[in-house]
Every structure is written in C-alpha cells, then in structure tokens.
Amino acid sequence: MNLNRVRRREFLTLLGAAAASPIVARAQQQTMPVIGFLSGYPAESFTPEIQPYIAAFRRGLSEAGYTDGQNVAIEYRWAENQSSRLPVLAAELARRKVAVLVSTGGAASTLAAKAATNTIPIVFTTGGDPVKLGLVASLNRPGGNATGVTMLSNVLTAKRLELVNEVVPSASAIGFLVDPNNPNAAAETSDAEVGARTIGKRVVLLRASTEHEIDIAFAALAKQRIEALVAAGEVFFESRRSQIVALAAQLAVPAVYNREFASAGGLMGYGSNIADAYRQAGIYAGRILKGEKPADLPVQQTVKVELVLNLKTAKTLGITFPLSLLGRADEVIE
C-alpha cells in the first residue's frame, strides 16, 4: 500500500469534515427553537430588581428540559417602561416566527403580543384578570393561542389598605400610588376608593408613570401631609423599587407594597411570589415547545399570598407592629 496515498486520503477526509462543520453548525442553529421574550421592564442587566425573575424563568424552562444556548435560544425585547414600544417589539418577534412568545412585565405586554399574532403560542404573566383583559376565554379553557400565569397582584388593593390601616389607624387619608398607563389602573383605582370607604378613610390618588413623576407624587404626598401609603402592584413600580422605598423612608411614611418590596427595605410587602410565576411561565414555554397547545393548558393562578414585615424599617419609622399582624406574617425581616 502506498503510504503517501493513505495520508493524502486522510488529509482530504479531514479537510472535508472541516468544510462541512460550519454547515452542520448552521443547520443546528436553524433547527434550534427560538423563544421570543417580550417585557415591559428595562433590560435585566440594568435592573437588578428583575434579575431574579429572569433567572426563575430560565429555571422553569430547565425543569421542562430546555437550556438557553444548548437546545433553545431566547431572544429578548425590553420596552424600558415605555408601553408605546411594546407593539413594535411584539411585531418584531412575530416576524421572526419564534416558536413561543413569552410576554411579561405587565398586561400591556401581553395585549401587544396578542395584537401581533393569533398563531404563535403566547405564554404570559399578568397581575390582572386575563379573562377581563380579553387574553383568554376562561382560566380552565383558555382557547386561542395564549395561556400563562396570573399573580393576583392587581386585585389586592383593598387588603393592602386594611394592612396599612392596622399599622397607622390614626391616618385620616391614605395615598394610593398608581401608574395611569397600566391597563389595570382603572380597576385598581376603583378598588382603592371602595376599600378606603370600607375602613372609613379618604384615599388620595398619586399618579406616576415615569421616574420623575414618582418624585412629584411623593412631593405631593408630603405637601398634603398624607400619613400612609399603598402602592399598586404595578410592573413599573417593581422596576423602580429602590427609588420608591427610599422616598418613603425619607418622608417617614408607612407603606405597603408588593411582596418583594419588604426585602428592599419597604415596611410591608403583601402579594404573590412573582419569581415563582416566572418559573411556571418557563415550564409552560417548555411544554409548548414539546408540542402541547396553549388552548389546552389552563391558566395557572398563584393563589398563595404572603405578608412580609420588615422590623428594621419599622424601628426606623418608630412603628410597632400589632401582635395580631406579626402573628399573621409569613416572613419577618429583622
């Protein structure tokens, strides 16, 4: 056997394999399913408050058998708290023909996704009622191309008013911070007004949809000598958690917010576990990638609502939590 001929054959084989490898890599990349992730939040790299939510989504996706960069790709679109950008971003992902469109960071995100496509499967997270918002036909049988998780964060206003009233029963007026651009704003405002009347208090609306407007709202709170505050369960407020907690501390105003605010220094947090809702959304996205249909996947409800009290903040404000409230708390931060 001619040794040179054998070596030449081996060389040509290796050369052919090397030339084919980019083609194989491209083919694998093309066949890898793509998840479009649409969010009303700023990009996670600029918003530490939402990083745990994105990590939880990836964890849920992993539980369903998918890992970003290995057997699935995720393309992110961030609206930077500007709801007017959501329709354009949703349309981009629809044109991209993603396998699943995950819409998070507020009801406006899912409404934009629904308007962009009626064929691509949509998995949403929302704090409002998805039936009233027109996202699904019913919770058990969503129908259409959308399903997801509802966190009830926008239907807890009356209870938050009761909680802050337990802590500051002498307050004659309670401020209610709400984002007027949120599709749930009208319902939340109505709930606040009804809830305030129930406990014999006056509610003062403080509207804010930008960072600057939050400053203005707190200035109005101070000027009107409002002695307590309830923040609506808004996506925008979640992304500005540190700013809101700092302003409340500066004015020494007792306040109750979404559950996660207490860990950031807020006095009281009351609501669903948002990170767990994102994890469930990741699981649903994975199940859809495996062939299940949104119409057949019931909307998940995070029915467990948790009360978190921050004793350190209470001490700073000169507040003592009633024993009855401490006894009901799911978590106490010391």
C-alpha positions in Angstrom: 0.0 0.0 0.0 1.3 3.5 -0.9 1.7 5.4 2.4 1.6 8.8 0.7 -1.7 7.9 -0.9 -3.2 6.8 2.5 -2.1 10.0 4.1 -3.5 12.1 1.3 -6.8 10.3 1.7 -6.9 11.0 5.4 -6.0 14.6 4.7 -8.9 15.0 2.3 -11.3 13.4 4.7 -10.3 15.8 7.5 -10.5 18.8 5.1 -14.0 17.7 4.0 -15.1 17.4 7.6 -13.7 20.9 8.5 -15.5 22.4 5.5 -18.8 20.7 6.4 -18.7 21.7 10.1 -19.9 25.3 9.6 -22.8 23.9 7.6 -23.7 21.5 10.3 -23.4 24.2 12.9 -25.7 26.5 10.9 -28.2 23.7 10.4 -28.2 23.0 14.1 -28.7 26.7 14.8 -31.6 26.9 12.4 -33.4 23.9 13.9 -33.0 25.1 17.5 -36.3 26.5 18.6 -36.4 30.2 19.5 -38.4 31.8 22.4 -39.2 35.4 22.0 -39.2 37.1 25.4 -41.2 40.4 25.5 -41.1 42.5 28.6 -42.2 46.0 29.7 -39.2 46.2 32.0 -35.9 47.7 31.3 -33.2 45.2 30.3 -32.4 42.9 33.2 -28.7 43.9 33.1 -29.7 47.4 34.1 -32.4 46.5 36.5 -31.2 44.3 39.4 -34.8 44.1 40.8 -35.9 41.9 37.9 -32.9 39.7 37.6 -34.4 37.0 39.9 -37.5 36.9 37.7 -35.5 36.1 34.6 -33.4 33.5 36.5 -36.7 31.9 37.7 -38.0 31.8 34.1 -34.8 30.0 32.9 -35.1 27.6 35.9 -38.6 26.7 34.9 -37.5 26.2 31.3 -34.8 23.9 32.5 -37.3 21.9 34.6 -39.1 21.3 31.3 -35.9 20.1 29.6 -34.6 23.2 27.9 -31.4 25.3 28.4 -30.7 28.6 26.7 -27.9 28.2 24.2 -28.0 24.4 24.2 -31.3 23.2 22.9 -33.2 26.5 22.8 -32.4 30.1 22.0 -34.1 33.1 23.8 -34.4 36.5 22.1 -35.2 39.3 24.5 -37.1 42.6 23.7 -37.3 45.2 26.5 -39.7 48.1 26.4 -37.8 50.1 29.0 -41.0 51.0 30.9 -42.4 52.6 27.7 -45.6 50.8 26.8 -45.8 52.6 23.4 -42.8 50.5 22.3 -44.4 47.1 23.0 -46.4 46.8 19.8 -43.3 47.4 17.7 -41.3 44.9 19.7 -44.0 42.3 19.6 -44.3 42.7 15.8 -40.5 42.1 15.5 -40.8 38.8 17.4 -43.8 37.8 15.3 -42.0 38.4 12.1 -39.1 36.4 13.5 -41.6 33.5 13.7 -40.5 32.5 17.1 -41.7 29.1 18.4 -43.2 30.6 21.6 -43.7 34.3 22.5 -43.4 34.9 26.3 -44.9 38.2 27.4 -44.1 39.5 30.8 -43.8 42.8 32.7 -47.4 43.8 32.7 -50.8 43.3 30.9 -49.8 45.8 28.1 -47.0 43.4 27.1 -49.5 40.5 26.5 -52.1 42.7 24.8 -49.3 43.8 22.4 -48.4 40.2 21.8 -52.0 39.2 21.1 -52.4 42.0 18.7 -49.2 40.9 16.9 -50.1 37.3 16.3 -53.0 34.9 16.5 -51.0 31.8 15.6 -47.7 31.9 17.6 -48.3 30.4 21.0 -48.1 33.0 23.8 -47.3 32.4 27.5 -48.0 35.4 29.7 -47.5 36.5 33.3 -50.0 39.1 34.5 -51.2 40.6 37.7 -54.7 41.2 36.4 -57.6 39.1 35.4 -56.7 37.6 32.0 -60.4 36.9 31.2 -61.4 40.6 31.8 -58.4 41.7 29.8 -59.5 39.6 26.9 -56.4 37.4 26.9 -58.3 34.1 27.3 -61.8 32.8 27.1 -61.6 31.2 30.5 -59.0 30.2 33.0 -59.6 26.4 32.6 -60.0 26.5 28.9 -58.1 29.5 27.5 -58.9 28.8 23.8 -56.9 30.7 21.2 -53.1 30.9 21.3 -52.5 32.3 24.8 -52.2 30.9 28.3 -49.9 31.7 31.3 -49.9 32.7 34.9 -51.9 35.3 36.8 -50.4 36.6 40.1 -53.4 38.4 41.6 -51.1 41.4 42.4 -53.6 43.9 40.9 -56.6 42.7 43.0 -55.1 43.1 46.5 -55.5 46.8 46.9 -58.3 46.7 49.4 -56.4 44.2 51.6 -53.3 46.4 51.5 -55.4 49.4 52.6 -56.6 47.3 55.6 -53.0 46.4 56.5 -51.6 49.9 56.5 -54.7 51.0 58.5 -53.8 48.4 61.2 -50.3 50.0 61.5 -51.4 53.6 61.3 -55.1 53.7 62.5 -54.9 57.4 63.1 -54.3 58.3 59.5 -57.3 60.1 58.1 -56.0 59.8 54.5 -54.1 57.1 52.7 -52.2 57.8 49.5 -52.6 55.4 46.6 -49.7 55.3 44.1 -50.9 54.1 40.7 -49.5 54.0 37.1 -52.2 55.5 34.8 -50.6 53.8 31.8 -51.3 50.3 33.2 -54.4 48.7 31.6 -55.4 47.7 35.1 -55.2 51.2 36.5 -58.9 52.0 36.4 -59.9 48.8 38.2 -57.2 49.3 40.8 -58.3 52.9 41.4 -61.9 51.8 41.9 -60.8 49.1 44.3 -58.8 51.6 46.3 -61.7 54.0 46.6 -64.1 51.3 47.6 -61.6 49.8 50.1 -60.9 53.2 51.6 -64.6 53.8 52.2 -64.9 50.4 53.8 -62.4 51.3 56.5 -63.7 54.9 56.8 -60.7 56.6 55.2 -60.1 59.0 52.4 -57.9 57.9 49.6 -55.7 60.3 47.7 -54.6 59.3 44.2 -51.0 59.8 43.3 -50.3 59.0 39.6 -46.9 58.2 38.2 -45.7 56.6 35.0 -42.1 57.9 34.9 -39.2 58.2 37.3 -39.7 62.0 37.6 -43.4 61.6 38.2 -42.7 59.3 41.2 -40.7 62.2 42.7 -43.6 64.5 42.0 -46.1 62.1 43.6 -44.1 61.8 46.8 -43.7 65.6 46.9 -47.5 65.9 46.7 -47.8 63.2 49.5 -45.5 65.4 51.7 -47.3 68.6 50.9 -50.7 67.2 51.7 -49.4 65.6 54.9 -50.6 62.1 53.9 -49.7 59.8 56.7 -49.7 56.4 55.0 -49.2 55.0 51.5 -50.3 52.0 49.4 -48.5 51.3 46.1 -50.4 49.5 43.4 -49.0 46.2 42.2 -47.5 47.8 39.0 -44.8 46.5 36.8 -43.3 50.0 36.5 -43.1 50.3 40.3 -41.4 47.0 40.5 -38.6 48.3 38.3 -38.3 51.4 40.5 -38.5 49.6 43.8 -35.3 51.1 45.3 -36.4 54.7 44.4 -39.9 54.3 45.9 -38.7 52.6 49.1 -36.0 55.4 49.6 -38.6 58.2 49.1 -41.0 56.6 51.6 -38.1 56.3 54.1 -37.0 59.9 53.5 -40.6 61.1 54.3 -41.0 58.6 57.1 -44.3 57.4 55.6 -45.5 53.9 56.5 -46.3 52.0 53.3 -47.4 48.6 51.9 -46.3 47.3 48.5 -45.9 44.1 46.5 -44.3 41.3 48.5 -40.8 41.9 47.1 -40.6 45.4 48.4 -40.1 44.4 52.0 -36.8 42.7 51.2 -35.7 46.0 49.6 -36.4 48.0 52.8 -40.1 48.6 52.5 -42.1 48.4 55.6 -44.6 45.8 54.5 -45.0 43.6 51.4 -48.2 41.8 50.5 -48.7 39.7 47.4 -47.9 36.7 45.3 -44.4 35.3 44.7 -43.6 36.9 41.3 -40.4 34.9 40.8 -42.4 31.6 41.1 -44.9 32.9 38.5 -42.0 33.4 36.1 -40.8 29.9 36.8 -44.2 28.5 35.9 -44.2 30.5 32.7 -40.8 28.8 31.9 -42.4 25.4 32.4 -45.3 26.2 30.2 -43.0 27.5 27.4 -41.1 24.2 27.6 -44.3 22.2 27.4 -45.4 24.1 24.4 -42.0 23.5 22.7 -42.7 19.8 23.2 -46.0 20.1 21.3 -48.7 21.0 23.8 -51.2 23.7 22.8 -51.9 26.9 24.7 -55.6 26.3 24.4 -55.2 23.0 26.4 -53.1 24.5 29.2 -55.2 26.1 32.0 -54.1 29.5 33.2 -52.1 29.0 36.4 -53.1 31.0 39.4 -50.6 31.8 42.1 -53.2 31.7 44.9 -50.8 31.9 47.8 -50.5 35.5 49.0 -47.7 36.3 51.5 -47.3 39.0 54.1 -43.7 40.1 54.8 -42.9 42.6 57.6 -39.6 44.5 57.9 -38.9 45.1 61.6 -35.7 47.1 60.9 -37.7 49.6 58.8 -40.5 49.7 61.5 -37.9 50.6 64.1 -36.5 53.4 61.9 -40.0 54.8 61.5 -40.8 54.4 65.2 -43.6 51.9 64.5 -44.6 48.9 66.5 -46.4 46.2 64.6 -49.6 44.9 66.3 -49.1 41.4 67.7 -52.1 40.2 65.7 -50.3 41.4 62.5 -47.0 39.8 63.5 -48.8 36.5 64.1 -50.2 36.5 60.6 -46.9 37.3 58.8 -45.4 34.7 56.6 -42.0 36.3 56.9 -40.5 38.8 59.4 -37.3 40.5 58.4 -35.2 41.5 61.4 
